[in-house]
């Protein structure tokens, strides 16, 4: 299926390198998406962030959750999120971190829709590495123009 590829991610997300936090879509249905991010030691954030022990920053993990949600909304709408009017905006986060993520880890980002009201949604996000929960929480989104 073509929508699973890295090219689909690149063509859909407004974010580009070095802020692209999703490599591919692993699974998708009407209320859930699972995306993958391979964490490399070459990530720009490692150049000055924790120079003696490379730890993937929590803000990047949260951004991976948000980008995965954008991909979910895009697939549900069967269109790319190229127009400003359709771009989901992150409104609020409540994310907890349990385990550090380091270079060489493969993040699996699961997003489930908890509630969808008009032009807003609450999603539950879980990030796992090797089936071990590293981060989780709820994110609230709205659509631009509706804030």
Secondary structure, DSSP 8 states (H G I E B T S, - for coil): -GGGSHHHHHHH-S--TTS----EEEEEETTEEEEEEE--TT-GGGGTSSTTS----HHHHHHHHHHHHHHHHHHHHTS-S-SGGG-EEEEEEEEEE-S---TT-EEEEEEEEEEEETTEEEEEEEEEETTEEEEEEEEEEEETT--
